[in-house]
Amino acid sequence: MQGGGQGLLAGKIVLITGAASGIGAATARAAARDGALVALADRNLDGARALAQEIAQSGATAEALAVDVADRDSVAAMVAGVVDRFGRLDAALNNAGIGSNETGSTGLRTGELDYESWRLMIDVNLTGVWLCMKHELVAMTAGASIVNMASIAGLVGMPMASHYAAAKHGVIGLTKSAAIDYGRAGIRVNAICPGYVETPLIAHSSADKLEAIARKTPIGRLARPEEIADQAVWLMSDRSAYVTGAALAVDGGFTST
Ligand SMILES: NC(=O)c1ccc[n+]([C@@H]2O[C@H](COP(=O)([O-])OP(=O)(O)OC[C@H]3O[C@@H](n4cnc5c(N)ncnc54)[C@H](O)[C@@H]3O)[C@@H](O)[C@H]2O)c1
């Protein structure tokens, strides 16, 4: 097992969900470069395997696992699998998530959403995070760190995406409450709230919409996944030892306007 001797996450066992794509994949690469041994979980096992192979070729240790974060047995098996393989769990990024496109509910106002779209969004984006935390917290000991992927939609309302915003606001409530529950146990829990990030999740958005978002963003552009990954690595590392219960906006100033 290779964990780099140097770096912010040197020798740490790090679990990342939604690791096959976008922000999760960028964080997996960054964590491995920073010395972590990474467990890459995704419902897209082929994608997670391909990334694990890429990371292994760079000399780090990476293992791919299949998971559906909305399925309680699958999540329990994922965490047990990490502990079986690596012996413990030091940090986790609960990042797997879906957008309106995947629930077939793009462009719908609150009252136009159907029950199935609402349910799927909450099951994956909110219950999925809680299920991961439930099992991770049992496997973790003092010094461990959990990072949950929220969104600016966890801080402010989102037009035509009230189910997504409700789930992400829920993730922040869950994060803050767990930070209180586990502070004395030495386990930190934080959330990251990215603005719009160039990943497949927003690929269905029109160029006009993305340009308008970039114009409204003080930094003047969307984020690259690597810019979110760097914050996730920092929050999982001991360099953020006094940070817990935070909902860190990484949004180019979007929610400051
Ligand atoms: N891209 C953005 O603009 C943006 C902004 C704010 C927050 N986020 C959040 O960041 C996270 C990652 O999104 P991304 O932009 O990298 O998207 P992405 O689509 O590139 O990656 C999401 C990954 O999650 C996996 N996944 C989805 N449902 C799953 C499930 N039930 N079980 C296991 N894996 C599952 C997918 O297979 C995929 O690999 C999500 O929680 C998303 O809500 C994204």
The ligand as an SDF file (V2000), in Angstrom:
LIG
                    3D

 44 48  0  0  0  0  0  0  0  0999 V2000
  -21.0660   21.1740  -10.9780 N   0  0  0  0  0  0  0  0  0  0  0  0
  -21.5820   22.1310  -10.2310 C   0  0  0  0  0  0  0  0  0  0  0  0
  -21.8210   23.2640  -10.7110 O   0  0  0  0  0  0  0  0  0  0  0  0
  -21.8450   21.9140   -8.7600 C   0  0  0  0  0  0  0  0  0  0  0  0
  -22.1010   23.0330   -7.9660 C   0  0  0  0  0  0  0  0  0  0  0  0
  -22.3570   22.8660   -6.6090 C   0  0  0  0  0  0  0  0  0  0  0  0
  -22.3730   21.5930   -6.0620 C   0  0  0  0  0  0  0  0  0  0  0  0
  -22.1380   20.5220   -6.8610 N   0  0  0  0  0  0  0  0  0  0  0  0
  -22.1900   19.2070   -6.2190 C   0  0  0  0  0  0  0  0  0  0  0  0
  -20.9610   18.5450   -6.3760 O   0  0  0  0  0  0  0  0  0  0  0  0
  -21.1740   17.1350   -6.3500 C   0  0  0  0  0  0  0  0  0  0  0  0
  -20.4400   16.5070   -7.5170 C   0  0  0  0  0  0  0  0  0  0  0  0
  -21.0070   16.9960   -8.7120 O   0  0  0  0  0  0  0  0  0  0  0  0
  -20.2000   17.1350  -10.0820 P   0  0  0  0  0  0  0  0  0  0  0  0
  -20.4850   18.4810  -10.6040 O   0  0  0  0  0  0  0  0  0  0  0  0
  -18.8270   16.6690   -9.9210 O   0  0  0  0  0  0  0  0  0  0  0  0
  -21.0940   16.1170  -10.9620 O   0  0  0  0  0  0  0  0  0  0  0  0
  -20.7190   14.8690  -11.8840 P   0  0  0  0  0  0  0  0  0  0  0  0
  -21.9890   14.5030  -12.5330 O   0  0  0  0  0  0  0  0  0  0  0  0
  -19.5180   15.1750  -12.7150 O   0  0  0  0  0  0  0  0  0  0  0  0
  -20.2920   13.7390  -10.8100 O   0  0  0  0  0  0  0  0  0  0  0  0
  -21.2140   13.1700   -9.9350 C   0  0  0  0  0  0  0  0  0  0  0  0
  -20.7840   11.7260   -9.6700 C   0  0  0  0  0  0  0  0  0  0  0  0
  -21.6880   11.1820   -8.7010 O   0  0  0  0  0  0  0  0  0  0  0  0
  -22.0460    9.8870   -9.1160 C   0  0  0  0  0  0  0  0  0  0  0  0
  -23.3440    9.5430   -8.5550 N   0  0  0  0  0  0  0  0  0  0  0  0
  -24.5420   10.1210   -8.8320 C   0  0  0  0  0  0  0  0  0  0  0  0
  -25.5210    9.5100   -8.1560 N   0  0  0  0  0  0  0  0  0  0  0  0
  -24.9320    8.5300   -7.4210 C   0  0  0  0  0  0  0  0  0  0  0  0
  -25.4130    7.5570   -6.5110 C   0  0  0  0  0  0  0  0  0  0  0  0
  -26.7300    7.4350   -6.2390 N   0  0  0  0  0  0  0  0  0  0  0  0
  -24.5210    6.7430   -5.9180 N   0  0  0  0  0  0  0  0  0  0  0  0
  -23.1990    6.8230   -6.2080 C   0  0  0  0  0  0  0  0  0  0  0  0
  -22.6810    7.7030   -7.0840 N   0  0  0  0  0  0  0  0  0  0  0  0
  -23.5410    8.5520   -7.6770 C   0  0  0  0  0  0  0  0  0  0  0  0
  -22.0580    9.9320  -10.6280 C   0  0  0  0  0  0  0  0  0  0  0  0
  -21.9340    8.6400  -11.2050 O   0  0  0  0  0  0  0  0  0  0  0  0
  -20.8680   10.8470  -10.9050 C   0  0  0  0  0  0  0  0  0  0  0  0
  -19.6680   10.1100  -11.0570 O   0  0  0  0  0  0  0  0  0  0  0  0
  -22.6940   16.9280   -6.3390 C   0  0  0  0  0  0  0  0  0  0  0  0
  -23.1130   16.6760   -5.0080 O   0  0  0  0  0  0  0  0  0  0  0  0
  -23.2220   18.2580   -6.8180 C   0  0  0  0  0  0  0  0  0  0  0  0
  -24.5210   18.5300   -6.3480 O   0  0  0  0  0  0  0  0  0  0  0  0
  -21.8670   20.6390   -8.1900 C   0  0  0  0  0  0  0  0  0  0  0  0
  1  2  1  0
  2  3  2  0
  2  4  1  0
  4  5  1  0
  4 44  2  0
  5  6  2  0
  6  7  1  0
  7  8  2  0
  8  9  1  0
  8 44  1  0
  9 10  1  0
  9 42  1  0
 10 11  1  0
 11 12  1  0
 11 40  1  0
 12 13  1  0
 13 14  1  0
 14 15  2  0
 14 16  1  0
 14 17  1  0
 17 18  1  0
 18 19  2  0
 18 20  1  0
 18 21  1  0
 21 22  1  0
 22 23  1  0
 23 24  1  0
 23 38  1  0
 24 25  1  0
 25 26  1  0
 25 36  1  0
 26 27  1  0
 26 35  1  0
 27 28  2  0
 28 29  1  0
 29 30  1  0
 29 35  2  0
 30 31  1  0
 30 32  2  0
 32 33  1  0
 33 34  2  0
 34 35  1  0
 36 37  1  0
 36 38  1  0
 38 39  1  0
 40 41  1  0
 40 42  1  0
 42 43  1  0
M  CHG  2   8   1  16  -1
M  END
$$$$
